[in-house]
Amino acid sequence: MEDRTLAALGLDVVPREHPLEYPGAWPRESGLLDGDRLLPLDRWAFEDRVPVISIGSNACPAQLRHKLADSGITSPLPMVRARVTGVGIGVSAHVSLMGYVSNSPVATPGRVSELFVLWLDARQLTVIDASEGVPLPHGNFRRAWLPAPDVRIELPDGGTLPGAYAYVNRRGVLHDGTGSPRTHPGQRPLLTNLLATLPRLRDLFGTTPETFSARARADRELCEKGTRLFKEEGLVTAGGLERYVTTTEADPRGAPPAA
């Protein structure tokens, strides 16, 4: 019998514990996260659950398991690899208390990205919302519904969804020097580049990715200083998905998520 544990699949590193590994390892294919295992899926849509597009570490099974286990949740979670047109991976304009600079969704009209759609039940959704700061008045992310046809989400069987949620950064994203959102090259190269080009960032966080992560972890005041620095240096732009953010995260499909 095939070993489907996260360790055997090379998916067991938790970015919250190893920030320079952010966003963590993503599966090569769809699967059902069930405890410490990633099992095969036999379908791609779950009407009693809420679809959420994963941009960063929420597509890392070990990170998901870590977040949910902290709240005592062990229920299985379907992860479906999809072709998403109109949403890509940018760089969040904030320094995380976890010790990294996270991915953030950006609008990419006409461009296709391979991303995971999580199908979350009500308890799982509450935990993931909390991990992204959704319930907080000044949290880093807001959950927004991205509707078709603005965003096309194609499932492995060729079917499409009427839309899905994504966590849109309320602080904006970093741009590439031309005003367009920059892409996230991975944590270590990103931090290396930012520290090399921003002397004030080096003054706060040191000269290497290792010192950056070590100083940022759990230091709220320092993280806020780093976040303000991005804005003061003129590095922040809109991600292009802000117009989808509303004052409520109610399911637009007209039905609440299952308990």
C-alpha positions in Angstrom: 0.0 0.0 0.0 1.3 3.4 -1.0 2.5 5.6 1.9 0.4 8.8 1.7 1.7 10.5 4.8 2.8 14.1 4.4 6.4 13.0 5.3 6.5 10.3 2.7 5.1 12.8 0.1 7.7 15.5 1.0 4.9 17.8 2.3 5.5 17.8 6.0 7.5 21.1 6.5 5.4 23.8 8.3 6.2 27.3 7.2 5.0 28.7 10.5 7.9 26.8 12.1 10.3 27.2 9.3 9.6 30.7 7.8 12.3 30.6 5.1 10.5 27.6 3.6 7.4 29.7 3.0 5.0 29.1 1.3 5.8 25.5 1.9 5.5 22.5 -0.4 2.4 22.2 -2.5 1.0 18.9 -3.6 1.5 17.8 -7.3 -2.1 16.9 -7.5 -5.5 17.2 -5.8 -6.1 15.3 -2.6 -8.0 14.9 0.7 -6.1 16.2 3.7 -7.0 13.7 6.4 -4.9 14.1 9.5 -1.3 13.3 8.5 -2.2 11.9 5.1 -3.1 13.3 1.7 -5.5 10.8 0.1 -6.9 10.6 -3.5 -10.0 12.5 -4.3 -13.0 11.0 -6.2 -14.7 14.4 -7.0 -13.8 18.0 -7.5 -16.7 20.1 -6.1 -18.4 20.0 -2.7 -21.7 21.8 -2.5 -21.9 21.7 1.3 -18.5 23.5 1.6 -17.1 26.9 0.7 -14.4 27.2 -2.1 -11.4 29.3 -1.2 -8.5 29.9 -3.6 -5.1 29.3 -2.0 -2.3 31.7 -2.9 0.3 31.0 -0.3 0.8 28.6 2.6 -2.8 27.6 2.7 -1.9 25.4 -0.3 0.7 23.6 1.9 -0.9 20.6 3.6 1.4 20.8 6.6 0.5 24.4 7.3 -3.2 23.7 7.0 -2.9 20.7 9.4 -1.0 22.9 11.8 -3.6 25.7 11.7 -6.5 23.4 12.1 -4.9 21.2 14.8 -4.3 24.2 17.0 -8.1 24.6 17.2 -8.7 21.0 17.7 -10.1 20.4 14.2 -9.2 17.1 12.5 -12.0 16.8 9.9 -10.8 16.0 6.3 -10.3 18.9 3.9 -10.5 18.6 0.1 -7.7 20.4 -1.8 -8.4 20.6 -5.6 -5.7 21.7 -8.0 -7.4 24.1 -10.5 -6.5 26.3 -13.5 -7.4 29.8 -12.4 -7.5 32.6 -15.0 -7.4 36.1 -13.7 -5.6 35.6 -10.4 -1.9 35.3 -9.8 0.6 35.3 -6.9 2.0 38.6 -5.8 3.9 39.8 -2.7 2.1 41.1 0.4 3.0 44.6 1.5 3.3 43.6 5.1 5.8 41.7 7.4 4.2 38.7 9.0 4.5 37.9 12.7 5.4 34.4 11.5 8.7 35.8 10.2 8.1 36.0 6.5 6.7 38.2 3.8 3.7 36.3 2.4 2.1 35.7 -0.9 -0.9 37.8 -1.9 -3.4 37.4 -4.7 -3.2 39.9 -7.6 -5.4 40.4 -10.6 -3.8 38.9 -13.8 -6.5 39.3 -16.5 -6.2 36.6 -19.2 -3.3 34.7 -17.5 -3.6 31.2 -16.1 -2.2 30.1 -12.8 -2.2 26.6 -11.3 -3.7 27.1 -7.8 -5.4 25.0 -5.2 -9.1 25.5 -4.2 -9.8 24.5 -0.6 -13.3 23.2 0.1 -13.8 24.3 3.8 -16.6 23.4 6.2 -17.9 26.1 8.6 -15.4 25.3 11.4 -12.4 25.1 9.1 -13.4 28.4 7.4 -13.6 30.1 10.8 -10.1 29.0 11.6 -8.5 29.9 8.3 -10.3 33.3 8.4 -8.8 33.9 11.8 -5.3 32.9 10.6 -5.6 35.6 7.9 -6.8 38.3 10.3 -10.3 38.5 8.7 -12.2 39.0 12.0 -9.9 41.8 13.1 -10.7 45.5 12.3 -7.1 46.0 11.1 -6.3 42.4 10.0 -4.0 42.0 7.0 -6.5 40.2 4.8 -10.2 40.3 3.9 -12.1 37.4 2.4 -13.6 38.4 -1.0 -15.8 36.5 -3.5 -14.2 36.5 -7.0 -17.1 35.8 -9.4 -17.1 34.2 -12.8 -16.6 35.3 -15.5 -14.1 37.9 -14.0 -12.2 34.9 -12.7 -12.4 31.5 -14.4 -11.8 28.4 -12.2 -11.4 25.2 -14.2 -11.5 21.9 -12.2 -9.5 18.8 -13.2 -12.6 17.3 -15.1 -13.0 20.5 -17.1 -15.9 21.8 -15.1 -15.9 25.4 -13.8 -17.0 27.1 -10.7 -19.3 30.2 -10.4 -16.6 31.8 -8.3 -14.6 31.3 -5.2 -13.2 33.2 -2.3 -9.7 34.6 -1.9 -7.9 36.5 0.9 -7.3 40.0 -0.5 -4.6 42.0 1.2 -5.9 45.2 2.8 -2.3 46.7 2.9 -1.7 46.3 -0.8 1.1 44.4 -2.6 4.7 45.2 -3.5 5.3 46.4 -7.1 8.1 45.6 -9.5 9.4 49.1 -10.1 7.0 49.8 -12.9 3.9 50.0 -10.8 2.8 46.5 -11.6 2.6 43.9 -8.8 5.8 41.9 -8.5 5.8 38.2 -8.4 6.9 36.2 -5.3 10.1 34.3 -6.1 10.2 32.4 -2.9 11.0 33.6 0.6 14.8 33.4 0.6 15.4 35.2 -2.7 12.7 37.7 -1.9 14.2 38.7 1.4 17.7 38.7 -0.1 16.6 41.2 -2.7 14.7 43.4 -0.3 17.5 43.6 2.2 20.0 44.3 -0.6 18.0 47.2 -2.0 16.6 48.8 1.2 19.2 50.0 3.7 16.4 51.0 6.2 15.1 47.4 6.1 18.6 46.1 6.9 18.7 48.5 9.9 15.5 46.9 11.3 16.0 43.3 10.4 19.7 42.7 9.8 21.5 41.7 6.6 20.3 38.1 5.9 17.1 36.3 5.5 17.9 34.4 8.6 18.2 37.5 10.8 15.1 39.0 9.1 13.0 36.0 10.1 14.5 35.7 13.6 13.8 39.3 14.4 10.4 39.5 12.9 8.9 36.4 14.6 6.4 37.5 17.2 7.7 41.1 17.3 4.6 43.0 16.5 6.1 46.4 16.8 9.0 45.6 14.5 6.7 44.0 11.9 4.6 47.1 11.9 7.7 49.2 11.3 8.7 47.0 8.4 5.2 47.3 6.9 5.3 51.1 7.2 8.7 51.1 5.6 7.4 49.4 2.5 4.8 52.2 2.1 7.3 55.0 2.9 9.7 53.7 0.3 7.0 53.9 -2.3 7.0 50.1 -2.9 3.2 49.5 -2.4 0.5 49.3 -5.1 -3.0 47.8 -5.4 -3.4 44.2 -6.1 -6.3 44.8 -8.4 -8.8 42.7 -6.5 -9.8 45.2 -3.9 -13.1 46.0 -5.6 -14.4 42.6 -4.7 -14.0 43.2 -0.9 -17.3 43.8 0.8 -18.3 44.5 4.4 -19.6 40.9 4.8 -18.2 37.5 4.0 -21.6 35.9 3.5 -21.7 33.2 0.9 -23.0 34.7 -2.3 -24.3 31.3 -3.4 -27.2 31.9 -1.0 -26.5 29.1 1.4 -24.4 29.1 4.6 -21.5 26.7 4.8 -22.3 23.4 6.5 -21.6 23.0 10.2 
